[in-house]
């Protein structure tokens, strides 16, 4: 079976996004969510009466105005088997958020909240959604004050990941292929990574961009 140049470009981009970029972002997501969990815990302790993420109840999240503001965007159906067990009966949910993994799930649509850790089970679609969270608290700090990680992540999701997942052969010319790599490189540079990790990741992306066809079997 022959594979067209356009299909090869798409496959190289998908491999690069999933095998090179995603593992680095998984660890970045973990660090951001660990910090965000601690931040929210601190905020909840200032309320009267004080509470914590691990002891949240339906009454507390629906009756306290300050608490409602903090957790309004969260999807509690995504944790503790709430949606499977109770459907849309939110008054029956278990609202205890016992880990940063649970916290991350609350910011996602249900179909993306199936991961069990910040590892391979957290796929690139969920990663880019999480990086795109619009929150008063800066969950994922950028490498520079003028850089917006959320905007860059949304761009990669819309014009790299989604374009590869919904392949249209007419779009995948060499120019678009180069643009995809430029956007992935921009995302890697936008987040706070150790210098060595950033360099290794960018080098791997460059290798796939320039030599990916050999890896796919085209001489």
N, C-alpha and C positions, 0 to 999 in steps of 0.2 A: 504494500500500500504506500503510495507516494504522499508526501506531506509538502504542501505548498510553502513558499517563502513566508507568506502572511501567517500561516499556521505555526511555523517555526518561531517567528517573532513573538507571537502570543504565548507559546509554550515557554520560551526563554524568560519572558517577563513573569509569568506565573510561578515558575520555579524560583526565580530570583526573589520574588515577593514572599513566597512561602518558606523557602529554605535559607535565605540569607537575612532578609529584613525581619520577618516575623519572630524568630527566636530572640533577637535583640530587643524587640518591642515587648515581648512577653515579660522580660525581666524589668523593663522600664515601667510597664503597667503595674507589676507587683509592687515595686517601690512606691509608685504614686498612690496606689490604693492602700498600702500599709500606712502611709503618712496621712491619707485622707480619713481613714478609720480612726486614727489617733486624734485628728483634728475634730471630727464630729463627736468623739467621746468627750473631748474637752468642752465643746459647746453644750452638750447635753448636761454635763455636770454643773453648769452655771444656771440652769433653769430651776424654777421653784414649783414643785419639788424636783430635785435632781433625779436624773435617770441615766441609763446607759443603752448602747445599741443592743447589748445581749439581753436586756430585760424589757424591751419595748412591748407594748400591748396595744390592742385595738383602741382601747379607751384613751391611752396616752397620745397616740398619733392622731386621733380625731378630735380631741377636746382641748389640747393645749395649742393656742395660736402660734406661739414661738416655735414649737416643735413642728407644727403643720407646715410652716414656711420652710424649715430646714429639709423636710423629707417629702415635700409635695411631688417632686418628679419621680419618686422611687416606685418600682413595680414589685410589691411584696408577694405577688403571686408567683414570682420566679424562684422563691426559696422555700425550704421546709416542706416541699411537695404540696404547697398551698393550693395551687391552681388545679392540680390533679385530684386532690382530696376534696376541696371545697368549691371548686369552680369560681364563680364570681361572688360568692358569699364572703365578702371581706371581713365581716364581723367574726368569722370563724377562723381566720388566718392565725398562724403562729408568726408573730412579728419579730422574734428574736433574731438579731443579726450577729452571728457568733464569730465571723471571720471577715477578712478583707476580700476573700473570694466571694462570699455571700454579698458583700457590699457592692462589688463590681456587677454582679448579676442584676441588682436592682436598677441599674442604669441602662439596661438593654431590653430590646423586645424579647419576648419569651423564646422565640425560635433560635436566638443566639445565646441564650443563658443556660446552655447544657454542659459547660465545661466544669471540671472538678478541681482544677488548680491552674496556676499561671504557667502552663506547660503546653505540650502539643495539643491538648484538648481545647485550648483557647485558640480558635482559628483566626485567620487574618481579618475576616469580616467583623468579628466581635472586637478585635484589637482596634481597628480603625474607628468603629463606633465609639468605643470608650475614649480614645484619644480626642474624639470630636465633641465630648461632653461640654456643654455650655453651663458653667457653674460659677456662682459668686466666688467660691474658693478655687484657687488655681490648683487643680488636682495634678496636672502634668506640666511642670515648669519647663519653659523653653530655654534654649542655650543663650538667648539674648533678649533683653526687654522688648525690643520692637518686633520680635518674631512671634507669631500666633500659631502654636502647635495645632490647635483645633482646626483652623482654616486649612493648613497644609494637609492634615490627616483627611479632612473631608475631600480635598482635591484628589488625593491618592485613591480614596475609596470610589469616588465618582468616575474618575478618568483613567484609572489604572485597573484596580481590582474589578470593578463592575464591567468595564469594557472587555476585559479578558473573560469574565464569567459569561457574558452575553456576546459571544464572538460575532463580529461582522467583518468579513474578509476585506471589504472595501476600505475599512479604516486602518488596517494594519500595514501601512507602508513604512519605509525606513525612517521617515521623519517622525511619525508617531511612536515608533519603537524607541528612538532616541529620547523623545519627550517623556516616555514612561520611566526610563532610567533616570532622567534628570529630576523627575518628581520624587522618585524613591530616594535618591541621593539627598534631595532637599529635606525630606522628612527625617532621615538619619541625622543630618547636620542640625536639625531644629531642636532635637531633644538633648537633654543633659546626659552625655555618656562619657566614660573615661576616654581619654585621648587614644589609648591603644585599641579600645573596642571600636571606636568610631573609624579609625584608620583601617583596621582589619575588615570591617563591614564594607567600607567604601571600596577597598581593594577587591573584595569578593564580587561586589556588584560590577566593577570594571571588568573583571575577568569574565563574568557571564555575558556582559554586553559585547565584549570583543571576541570571545572564544566559545560562546554558548552553542553555536551551530556545530562545532566539533563534538561537544558533549551529546548532542542529539543525533550524531551519526553522519552529519554532512561534512565531507572533506573540503 
